[in-house]
Amino acid sequence: MPYLHQMFEDELMDEETYKTIYDFITLDNFRSGEYEGNRFLFRKIDRTYVQVEDLVAFENTGKRQIQGFQANHLAAELEHYWKVRKDS
């Protein structure tokens, strides 16, 4: 999943950022809303669905690049990426 890999590489600078994004995706308190990272905008549509938009791509091309994910799938991928990165 190159889109996810790029997103994780660009956004996860430290554990605090990881926890903030992870909590935004997983906590039911955040039913909808947006979290703007360095390059990507996380848009929580509802408790179960998150869109991720590449803001830099839009600035450079004028075309939106948006991927949608089930919240639990995105959280699992995020958690896996962070664990691998932390362990290496």
Backbone torsions as a table, in degrees:
resi	resn	phi	psi	omega
1	MET	NA	85.7	-175.6
2	PRO	-61.3	-33.9	-179.7
3	TYR	-63.7	-46.7	178.8
4	LEU	-63.5	-44.3	-179.6
5	HIS	-59.2	-46.5	179.3
6	GLN	-61.7	-43.3	-180.0
7	MET	-61.2	-47.5	-179.5
8	PHE	-63.9	-41.9	179.6
9	GLU	-60.1	-41.6	-175.8
10	ASP	-79.4	-29.1	-172.2
11	GLU	-100.0	-31.2	-171.4
12	LEU	-92.1	86.8	-178.5
13	MET	-90.4	-29.9	-178.2
14	ASP	-154.4	174.5	-176.0
15	GLU	-66.1	-33.8	179.0
16	GLU	-63.0	-43.3	177.5
17	THR	-64.4	-43.0	176.5
18	TYR	-56.1	-49.5	-177.5
19	LYS	-64.1	-38.8	179.6
20	THR	-62.9	-47.8	-179.8
21	ILE	-67.3	-43.6	-179.8
22	TYR	-60.2	-45.9	179.4
23	ASP	-63.8	-42.0	178.6
24	PHE	-57.6	-42.1	-178.4
25	ILE	-71.9	-40.8	-168.1
26	THR	-96.2	-28.8	-174.1
27	LEU	-74.7	132.2	179.7
28	ASP	-67.3	-21.0	178.0
29	ASN	-59.0	-33.8	177.7
30	PHE	-90.5	86.2	-177.7
31	ARG	-77.2	-33.8	176.0
32	SER	-158.1	161.8	179.9
33	GLY	145.5	-172.7	-177.3
34	GLU	-133.0	147.2	172.0
35	TYR	-130.0	119.0	-179.6
36	GLU	-99.7	118.1	177.2
37	GLY	-92.6	-158.7	-179.7
38	ASN	-69.5	-41.7	-176.3
39	ARG	-125.2	-25.8	-172.4
40	PHE	-116.7	144.7	174.8
41	LEU	-106.9	121.6	177.6
42	PHE	-95.8	119.7	-178.0
43	ARG	-117.1	108.9	179.8
44	LYS	-86.3	114.3	-177.1
45	ILE	-79.5	-44.5	173.6
46	ASP	-154.5	-169.8	-176.2
47	ARG	-62.6	-22.3	-171.6
48	THR	-111.9	-5.8	-172.5
49	TYR	-136.7	131.9	-179.4
50	VAL	-129.0	133.8	172.2
51	GLN	-103.9	143.2	177.8
52	VAL	-124.8	121.7	-177.2
53	GLU	-112.4	133.2	177.0
54	ASP	-84.3	103.9	-176.4
55	LEU	-71.3	-34.0	-179.5
56	VAL	-67.6	-40.9	178.5
57	ALA	-60.3	-41.0	179.3
58	PHE	-64.7	-43.1	178.8
59	GLU	-61.2	-38.6	-175.8
60	ASN	-82.5	-32.3	-173.5
61	THR	-116.7	-18.1	-175.6
62	GLY	78.7	2.5	178.7
63	LYS	-110.7	135.3	-179.9
64	ARG	-79.2	135.8	173.2
65	GLN	-117.3	103.7	-176.5
66	ILE	-124.8	131.7	174.8
67	GLN	-118.2	142.6	177.1
68	GLY	-109.2	145.0	-177.5
69	PHE	-141.1	146.4	167.3
70	GLN	-67.8	135.7	-175.1
71	ALA	-57.7	-41.8	-178.5
72	ASN	-67.8	-34.1	177.6
73	HIS	-68.9	-45.7	179.5
74	LEU	-62.7	-41.3	178.7
75	ALA	-63.5	-41.0	178.9
76	ALA	-64.8	-42.9	178.5
77	GLU	-64.9	-41.4	178.4
78	LEU	-62.2	-46.1	-180.0
79	GLU	-62.4	-43.9	178.8
80	HIS	-62.2	-47.7	180.0
81	TYR	-58.6	-45.9	-177.2
82	TRP	-64.8	-40.5	179.2
83	LYS	-63.0	-45.3	179.2
84	VAL	-63.3	-43.5	-179.2
85	ARG	-64.9	-42.0	-179.0
86	LYS	-66.7	-36.5	-178.0
87	ASP	-78.5	-14.0	-177.9
88	SER	-94.6	NA	NA
